[in-house]
Amino acid sequence: MILFSLVFFLFIAVVLNHLYLWKPHDMSLFYNGNSPLFFAHRGASTIAPENTISAFTQAVKGGVPAIEIDVIRTLDSVLLCSHNFDLERKTDCDGYIDEMPYDRIKDANAALNWNSKKEGMPRLEDVLKIVPKHVRLNIEIKSRSFDDVSAVRNVVELIKGEDFINRTIISSFNPFVIWYVKWINPYVLTGFLYNNLDYFFMINVVHPDCLHTTAELVSESLVKFAKQRGFALNIWTVNTKPAIDWLIDLKVDGIITDRIELLPT
């Protein structure tokens, strides 16, 4: 009986410690004094096809200090930059990225709706090669279900070196993606994406370093909460100057936008 009680109380102590006695990583090195930090959403997506080499290159040329990238894992474990699982929406192919090998997707034209030359969906590893070291990264892992964490290990492997780990956030709407990232490498910076409060309680389970909040849910109380708990607060997707100015006044940490022309000079 005594042994059972000791084990029980030890278990409770471990659970309480995990849920309440933890702190997010210090993000000061990531922001490096740039507050708010502006992220080009899917690259410079209003002047080039989103999530393409052109979009990321244009964002860098435009002086944006950080870029947001969506990634999906193909059937044969290649990480492609795409917001959509289905190919029909943005390319001249059909099917689902996560159900097909890379060889069947690599020639898909991601510039289908643009008056520009044909351009494919880049592999994440190719994007990382062309992004300068001063540019911060927010890599959003897309998943179709809570148990879809298949891309996590591949992404963590790509950013584990010193060139990337301190300037990269891995974010996701899926809290189990965040948990799995921390399980593999607790030093990787993570951001929990949400557009409602249904799963907000999961932050104490999966331990993100940043809250990636839709602009509609931002309030002074949320900013106060984030500051008190040590979370960085990055807001998406903000595409008007009054909204950007309001968020600057609130002193949020990051602003994710499609319209890089609105960034303060």
BALOBA-1460 file (C-alpha; in Angstrom, 3 decimals):
// residues 265
<rec num="1" residu="m" x="0.000" y="0.000" z="0.000"/>
<rec num="2" residu="i" x="2.819" y="2.396" z="0.883"/>
<rec num="3" residu="l" x="4.613" y="1.575" z="-2.365"/>
<rec num="4" residu="f" x="1.420" y="2.181" z="-4.347"/>
<rec num="5" residu="s" x="0.937" y="5.545" z="-2.645"/>
<rec num="6" residu="l" x="4.513" y="6.589" z="-3.403"/>
<rec num="7" residu="v" x="4.161" y="5.612" z="-7.050"/>
<rec num="8" residu="f" x="0.809" y="7.404" z="-7.282"/>
<rec num="9" residu="f" x="2.140" y="10.644" z="-5.775"/>
<rec num="10" residu="l" x="5.244" y="10.454" z="-7.953"/>
<rec num="11" residu="f" x="3.024" y="10.069" z="-11.003"/>
<rec num="12" residu="i" x="0.917" y="13.082" z="-9.960"/>
<rec num="13" residu="a" x="4.070" y="15.123" z="-9.386"/>
<rec num="14" residu="v" x="5.411" y="14.256" z="-12.844"/>
<rec num="15" residu="v" x="2.086" y="15.157" z="-14.479"/>
<rec num="16" residu="l" x="1.795" y="18.469" z="-12.633"/>
<rec num="17" residu="n" x="5.395" y="19.317" z="-13.450"/>
<rec num="18" residu="h" x="4.787" y="18.592" z="-17.141"/>
<rec num="19" residu="l" x="1.568" y="20.584" z="-17.287"/>
<rec num="20" residu="y" x="2.426" y="23.625" z="-15.206"/>
<rec num="21" residu="l" x="6.111" y="23.868" z="-14.272"/>
<rec num="22" residu="w" x="7.607" y="24.436" z="-17.691"/>
<rec num="23" residu="k" x="8.716" y="27.451" z="-19.680"/>
<rec num="24" residu="p" x="8.977" y="28.137" z="-23.414"/>
<rec num="25" residu="h" x="12.409" y="28.669" z="-24.887"/>
<rec num="26" residu="d" x="13.893" y="32.140" z="-24.702"/>
<rec num="27" residu="m" x="13.181" y="33.530" z="-28.201"/>
<rec num="28" residu="s" x="15.380" y="36.631" z="-27.974"/>
<rec num="29" residu="l" x="18.061" y="35.135" z="-30.226"/>
<rec num="30" residu="f" x="15.456" y="34.322" z="-32.869"/>
<rec num="31" residu="y" x="13.965" y="37.830" z="-32.955"/>
<rec num="32" residu="n" x="17.352" y="39.454" z="-32.446"/>
<rec num="33" residu="g" x="15.835" y="42.788" z="-31.441"/>
<rec num="34" residu="n" x="13.471" y="42.878" z="-34.423"/>
<rec num="35" residu="s" x="10.048" y="43.304" z="-32.873"/>
<rec num="36" residu="p" x="7.724" y="42.824" z="-34.492"/>
<rec num="37" residu="l" x="9.404" y="40.463" z="-36.926"/>
<rec num="38" residu="f" x="7.647" y="40.372" z="-40.298"/>
<rec num="39" residu="f" x="7.144" y="37.058" z="-42.090"/>
<rec num="40" residu="a" x="6.341" y="36.830" z="-45.805"/>
<rec num="41" residu="h" x="3.404" y="34.399" z="-45.895"/>
<rec num="42" residu="r" x="4.277" y="31.592" z="-48.339"/>
<rec num="43" residu="g" x="6.962" y="33.919" z="-49.655"/>
<rec num="44" residu="a" x="6.085" y="37.066" z="-51.583"/>
<rec num="45" residu="s" x="2.800" y="35.433" z="-52.561"/>
<rec num="46" residu="t" x="1.147" y="38.486" z="-54.119"/>
<rec num="47" residu="i" x="3.892" y="38.947" z="-56.708"/>
<rec num="48" residu="a" x="4.925" y="35.334" z="-57.371"/>
<rec num="49" residu="p" x="3.284" y="31.899" z="-57.088"/>
<rec num="50" residu="e" x="3.065" y="30.979" z="-53.411"/>
<rec num="51" residu="n" x="5.557" y="28.553" z="-51.888"/>
<rec num="52" residu="t" x="7.836" y="28.643" z="-54.935"/>
<rec num="53" residu="i" x="11.488" y="29.552" z="-55.324"/>
<rec num="54" residu="s" x="10.349" y="32.754" z="-57.056"/>
<rec num="55" residu="a" x="8.163" y="33.740" z="-54.103"/>
<rec num="56" residu="f" x="10.902" y="33.120" z="-51.563"/>
<rec num="57" residu="t" x="13.513" y="34.887" z="-53.684"/>
<rec num="58" residu="q" x="11.271" y="37.930" z="-54.154"/>
<rec num="59" residu="a" x="10.633" y="38.079" z="-50.405"/>
<rec num="60" residu="v" x="14.362" y="38.112" z="-49.697"/>
<rec num="61" residu="k" x="14.941" y="40.761" z="-52.384"/>
<rec num="62" residu="g" x="12.163" y="42.817" z="-50.827"/>
<rec num="63" residu="g" x="14.044" y="42.904" z="-47.543"/>
<rec num="64" residu="v" x="11.637" y="40.748" z="-45.538"/>
<rec num="65" residu="p" x="13.487" y="39.439" z="-42.466"/>
<rec num="66" residu="a" x="11.542" y="36.156" z="-42.261"/>
<rec num="67" residu="i" x="9.527" y="33.844" z="-44.499"/>
<rec num="68" residu="e" x="6.768" y="31.336" z="-43.836"/>
<rec num="69" residu="i" x="6.882" y="28.028" z="-45.726"/>
<rec num="70" residu="d" x="4.258" y="25.268" z="-45.899"/>
<rec num="71" residu="v" x="5.496" y="21.698" z="-46.272"/>
<rec num="72" residu="i" x="3.844" y="18.379" z="-47.101"/>
<rec num="73" residu="r" x="5.587" y="15.001" z="-47.209"/>
<rec num="74" residu="t" x="5.194" y="12.877" z="-50.332"/>
<rec num="75" residu="l" x="4.575" y="9.147" z="-50.234"/>
<rec num="76" residu="d" x="8.331" y="8.543" z="-50.584"/>
<rec num="77" residu="s" x="9.326" y="11.062" z="-47.874"/>
<rec num="78" residu="v" x="10.211" y="14.108" z="-49.985"/>
<rec num="79" residu="l" x="9.232" y="17.410" z="-48.359"/>
<rec num="80" residu="l" x="7.454" y="19.621" z="-50.891"/>
<rec num="81" residu="c" x="6.559" y="23.255" z="-50.346"/>
<rec num="82" residu="s" x="2.794" y="23.460" z="-50.735"/>
<rec num="83" residu="h" x="-0.150" y="24.711" z="-48.713"/>
<rec num="84" residu="n" x="-2.619" y="22.252" z="-50.268"/>
<rec num="85" residu="f" x="-2.585" y="18.481" z="-50.217"/>
<rec num="86" residu="d" x="-4.594" y="18.356" z="-53.437"/>
<rec num="87" residu="l" x="-2.793" y="19.286" z="-56.638"/>
<rec num="88" residu="e" x="-5.858" y="20.457" z="-58.576"/>
<rec num="89" residu="r" x="-6.209" y="23.731" z="-56.699"/>
<rec num="90" residu="k" x="-2.881" y="25.308" z="-57.659"/>
<rec num="91" residu="t" x="-1.256" y="23.125" z="-60.335"/>
<rec num="92" residu="d" x="-1.968" y="21.378" z="-63.640"/>
<rec num="93" residu="c" x="-1.938" y="17.919" z="-62.014"/>
<rec num="94" residu="d" x="-4.423" y="16.005" z="-59.895"/>
<rec num="95" residu="g" x="-4.226" y="13.744" z="-56.882"/>
<rec num="96" residu="y" x="-2.871" y="14.240" z="-53.369"/>
<rec num="97" residu="i" x="0.743" y="15.026" z="-52.582"/>
<rec num="98" residu="d" x="0.945" y="12.707" z="-49.591"/>
<rec num="99" residu="e" x="-0.409" y="9.781" z="-51.633"/>
<rec num="100" residu="m" x="2.036" y="10.082" z="-54.535"/>
<rec num="101" residu="p" x="5.804" y="9.644" z="-55.029"/>
<rec num="102" residu="y" x="7.886" y="12.668" z="-55.861"/>
<rec num="103" residu="d" x="8.617" y="11.536" z="-59.437"/>
<rec num="104" residu="r" x="4.914" y="11.846" z="-60.294"/>
<rec num="105" residu="i" x="4.682" y="15.365" z="-58.857"/>
<rec num="106" residu="k" x="7.995" y="17.045" z="-59.658"/>
<rec num="107" residu="d" x="6.834" y="18.365" z="-63.044"/>
<rec num="108" residu="a" x="3.564" y="19.873" z="-61.754"/>
<rec num="109" residu="n" x="3.281" y="23.544" z="-62.698"/>
<rec num="110" residu="a" x="2.752" y="25.642" z="-59.565"/>
<rec num="111" residu="a" x="2.587" y="28.814" z="-61.679"/>
<rec num="112" residu="l" x="-0.503" y="27.647" z="-63.558"/>
<rec num="113" residu="n" x="-2.560" y="30.736" z="-62.672"/>
<rec num="114" residu="w" x="0.259" y="33.203" z="-63.272"/>
<rec num="115" residu="n" x="1.439" y="34.859" z="-66.435"/>
<rec num="116" residu="s" x="4.923" y="33.518" z="-65.952"/>
<rec num="117" residu="k" x="7.067" y="30.616" z="-66.973"/>
<rec num="118" residu="k" x="6.360" y="27.154" z="-65.645"/>
<rec num="119" residu="e" x="7.605" y="26.596" z="-62.108"/>
<rec num="120" residu="g" x="7.475" y="23.499" z="-59.964"/>
<rec num="121" residu="m" x="6.856" y="23.029" z="-56.274"/>
<rec num="122" residu="p" x="10.292" y="23.145" z="-54.659"/>
<rec num="123" residu="r" x="11.657" y="20.660" z="-52.184"/>
<rec num="124" residu="l" x="12.239" y="22.155" z="-48.742"/>
<rec num="125" residu="e" x="15.910" y="21.203" z="-48.885"/>
<rec num="126" residu="d" x="16.316" y="23.274" z="-52.072"/>
<rec num="127" residu="v" x="14.641" y="26.289" z="-50.474"/>
<rec num="128" residu="l" x="16.937" y="26.094" z="-47.460"/>
<rec num="129" residu="k" x="19.918" y="26.281" z="-49.800"/>
<rec num="130" residu="i" x="18.871" y="29.637" z="-51.276"/>
<rec num="131" residu="v" x="17.664" y="31.455" z="-48.153"/>
<rec num="132" residu="p" x="20.382" y="33.745" z="-46.721"/>
<rec num="133" residu="k" x="21.538" y="33.129" z="-43.158"/>
<rec num="134" residu="h" x="20.085" y="36.399" z="-41.866"/>
<rec num="135" residu="v" x="16.539" y="35.390" z="-42.853"/>
<rec num="136" residu="r" x="14.379" y="33.677" z="-40.237"/>
<rec num="137" residu="l" x="12.146" y="30.741" z="-41.142"/>
<rec num="138" residu="n" x="8.724" y="29.566" z="-40.057"/>
<rec num="139" residu="i" x="8.145" y="26.075" z="-41.469"/>
<rec num="140" residu="e" x="4.520" y="25.002" z="-41.154"/>
<rec num="141" residu="i" x="4.034" y="21.242" z="-41.285"/>
<rec num="142" residu="k" x="0.678" y="20.392" z="-42.844"/>
<rec num="143" residu="s" x="-1.196" y="17.329" z="-41.643"/>
<rec num="144" residu="r" x="-4.593" y="15.881" z="-42.494"/>
<rec num="145" residu="s" x="-5.291" y="14.232" z="-39.124"/>
<rec num="146" residu="f" x="-4.017" y="14.260" z="-35.549"/>
<rec num="147" residu="d" x="-2.031" y="11.081" z="-36.108"/>
<rec num="148" residu="d" x="-0.370" y="12.441" z="-39.261"/>
<rec num="149" residu="v" x="3.086" y="13.360" z="-37.969"/>
<rec num="150" residu="s" x="4.975" y="11.687" z="-40.799"/>
<rec num="151" residu="a" x="6.804" y="14.817" z="-41.969"/>
<rec num="152" residu="v" x="8.180" y="15.783" z="-38.567"/>
<rec num="153" residu="r" x="11.303" y="13.653" z="-38.453"/>
<rec num="154" residu="n" x="12.313" y="14.715" z="-41.983"/>
<rec num="155" residu="v" x="11.927" y="18.420" z="-41.212"/>
<rec num="156" residu="v" x="13.794" y="18.196" z="-37.908"/>
<rec num="157" residu="e" x="16.624" y="16.359" z="-39.645"/>
<rec num="158" residu="l" x="16.947" y="19.146" z="-42.230"/>
<rec num="159" residu="i" x="17.182" y="21.986" z="-39.705"/>
<rec num="160" residu="k" x="19.231" y="20.308" z="-36.972"/>
<rec num="161" residu="g" x="22.496" y="22.049" z="-37.945"/>
<rec num="162" residu="e" x="23.681" y="25.306" z="-36.432"/>
<rec num="163" residu="d" x="22.866" y="27.179" z="-39.653"/>
<rec num="164" residu="f" x="19.143" y="26.696" z="-39.061"/>
<rec num="165" residu="i" x="18.148" y="25.541" z="-35.589"/>
<rec num="166" residu="n" x="18.324" y="28.990" z="-33.953"/>
<rec num="167" residu="r" x="16.552" y="30.786" z="-36.779"/>
<rec num="168" residu="t" x="13.769" y="28.327" z="-37.548"/>
<rec num="169" residu="i" x="10.344" y="27.779" z="-36.003"/>
<rec num="170" residu="i" x="8.433" y="24.606" z="-36.810"/>
<rec num="171" residu="s" x="4.718" y="25.332" z="-36.572"/>
<rec num="172" residu="s" x="1.521" y="23.364" z="-37.041"/>
<rec num="173" residu="f" x="-2.204" y="23.342" z="-36.343"/>
<rec num="174" residu="n" x="-1.709" y="19.772" z="-35.158"/>
<rec num="175" residu="p" x="-0.610" y="19.786" z="-31.488"/>
<rec num="176" residu="f" x="0.833" y="16.294" z="-31.839"/>
<rec num="177" residu="v" x="3.220" y="17.581" z="-34.502"/>
<rec num="178" residu="i" x="4.520" y="20.069" z="-31.920"/>
<rec num="179" residu="w" x="4.784" y="17.327" z="-29.309"/>
<rec num="180" residu="y" x="6.665" y="15.032" z="-31.677"/>
<rec num="181" residu="v" x="9.113" y="17.773" z="-32.655"/>
<rec num="182" residu="k" x="9.935" y="18.315" z="-28.987"/>
<rec num="183" residu="w" x="10.235" y="14.566" z="-28.437"/>
<rec num="184" residu="i" x="12.805" y="14.246" z="-31.223"/>
<rec num="185" residu="n" x="14.737" y="17.412" z="-30.421"/>
<rec num="186" residu="p" x="13.679" y="19.611" z="-27.475"/>
<rec num="187" residu="y" x="15.905" y="22.447" z="-28.702"/>
<rec num="188" residu="v" x="13.879" y="23.054" z="-31.865"/>
<rec num="189" residu="l" x="11.677" y="26.159" z="-31.637"/>
<rec num="190" residu="t" x="7.974" y="25.457" z="-32.166"/>
<rec num="191" residu="g" x="4.794" y="27.425" z="-32.800"/>
<rec num="192" residu="f" x="1.239" y="26.240" z="-32.140"/>
<rec num="193" residu="l" x="-1.137" y="27.500" z="-34.834"/>
<rec num="194" residu="y" x="-4.788" y="27.990" z="-33.967"/>
<rec num="195" residu="n" x="-7.878" y="29.764" z="-35.280"/>
<rec num="196" residu="n" x="-10.232" y="28.826" z="-32.452"/>
<rec num="197" residu="l" x="-9.845" y="28.003" z="-28.787"/>
<rec num="198" residu="d" x="-10.959" y="24.364" z="-28.936"/>
<rec num="199" residu="y" x="-7.458" y="22.974" z="-28.486"/>
<rec num="200" residu="f" x="-5.819" y="25.887" z="-26.696"/>
<rec num="201" residu="f" x="-5.533" y="23.783" z="-23.539"/>
<rec num="202" residu="m" x="-3.037" y="21.595" z="-25.412"/>
<rec num="203" residu="i" x="-0.288" y="24.189" z="-24.989"/>
<rec num="204" residu="n" x="0.382" y="22.775" z="-21.522"/>
<rec num="205" residu="v" x="0.720" y="19.304" z="-22.992"/>
<rec num="206" residu="v" x="2.850" y="19.932" z="-26.084"/>
<rec num="207" residu="h" x="4.933" y="22.917" z="-24.835"/>
<rec num="208" residu="p" x="5.208" y="25.263" z="-27.841"/>
<rec num="209" residu="d" x="7.551" y="28.228" z="-27.694"/>
<rec num="210" residu="c" x="5.295" y="30.497" z="-29.753"/>
<rec num="211" residu="l" x="1.572" y="31.042" z="-30.155"/>
<rec num="212" residu="h" x="0.604" y="31.542" z="-33.786"/>
<rec num="213" residu="t" x="-2.777" y="33.191" z="-33.509"/>
<rec num="214" residu="t" x="-5.212" y="34.262" z="-36.201"/>
<rec num="215" residu="a" x="-5.660" y="38.044" z="-36.192"/>
<rec num="216" residu="e" x="-9.338" y="37.707" z="-35.276"/>
<rec num="217" residu="l" x="-8.442" y="36.303" z="-31.835"/>
<rec num="218" residu="v" x="-5.888" y="38.917" z="-30.834"/>
<rec num="219" residu="s" x="-6.647" y="41.001" z="-27.766"/>
<rec num="220" residu="e" x="-4.778" y="42.920" z="-25.106"/>
<rec num="221" residu="s" x="-5.455" y="40.087" z="-22.662"/>
<rec num="222" residu="l" x="-3.883" y="37.555" z="-25.037"/>
<rec num="223" residu="v" x="-0.767" y="39.713" z="-25.403"/>
<rec num="224" residu="k" x="-0.583" y="40.038" z="-21.614"/>
<rec num="225" residu="f" x="-0.989" y="36.271" z="-21.194"/>
<rec num="226" residu="a" x="1.779" y="35.551" z="-23.722"/>
<rec num="227" residu="k" x="4.161" y="37.995" z="-22.059"/>
<rec num="228" residu="q" x="3.484" y="36.557" z="-18.603"/>
<rec num="229" residu="r" x="3.999" y="32.967" z="-19.730"/>
<rec num="230" residu="g" x="7.019" y="33.717" z="-21.907"/>
<rec num="231" residu="f" x="5.441" y="32.825" z="-25.253"/>
<rec num="232" residu="a" x="6.369" y="34.656" z="-28.429"/>
<rec num="233" residu="l" x="3.183" y="35.786" z="-30.177"/>
<rec num="234" residu="n" x="3.097" y="35.674" z="-33.990"/>
<rec num="235" residu="i" x="-0.095" y="36.815" z="-35.716"/>
<rec num="236" residu="w" x="-1.470" y="35.630" z="-39.074"/>
<rec num="237" residu="t" x="-2.462" y="36.596" z="-41.760"/>
<rec num="238" residu="v" x="-2.471" y="40.403" z="-41.553"/>
<rec num="239" residu="n" x="-2.963" y="42.246" z="-44.833"/>
<rec num="240" residu="t" x="-4.040" y="45.819" z="-44.019"/>
<rec num="241" residu="k" x="-1.940" y="48.707" z="-42.749"/>
<rec num="242" residu="p" x="-4.339" y="49.685" z="-39.924"/>
<rec num="243" residu="a" x="-4.240" y="46.112" z="-38.603"/>
<rec num="244" residu="i" x="-0.435" y="46.007" z="-38.843"/>
<rec num="245" residu="d" x="-0.154" y="49.356" z="-37.032"/>
<rec num="246" residu="w" x="-2.546" y="48.132" z="-34.308"/>
<rec num="247" residu="l" x="-0.484" y="44.989" z="-33.761"/>
<rec num="248" residu="i" x="2.716" y="47.029" z="-33.621"/>
<rec num="249" residu="d" x="1.141" y="49.171" z="-30.888"/>
<rec num="250" residu="l" x="0.137" y="45.999" z="-29.014"/>
<rec num="251" residu="k" x="3.781" y="44.904" z="-29.141"/>
<rec num="252" residu="v" x="3.226" y="41.455" z="-30.619"/>
<rec num="253" residu="d" x="6.403" y="39.607" z="-31.543"/>
<rec num="254" residu="g" x="5.706" y="38.668" z="-35.155"/>
<rec num="255" residu="i" x="3.333" y="39.545" z="-37.994"/>
<rec num="256" residu="i" x="2.712" y="37.178" z="-40.900"/>
<rec num="257" residu="t" x="1.494" y="38.920" z="-44.054"/>
<rec num="258" residu="d" x="0.897" y="38.378" z="-47.759"/>
<rec num="259" residu="r" x="1.537" y="42.043" z="-48.518"/>
<rec num="260" residu="i" x="5.203" y="42.709" z="-48.013"/>
<rec num="261" residu="e" x="4.799" y="46.171" z="-49.533"/>
<rec num="262" residu="l" x="3.051" y="47.232" z="-46.307"/>
<rec num="263" residu="l" x="6.087" y="46.549" z="-44.141"/>
<rec num="264" residu="p" x="7.591" y="49.616" z="-42.426"/>
<rec num="265" residu="t" x="10.755" y="50.817" z="-44.091"/>
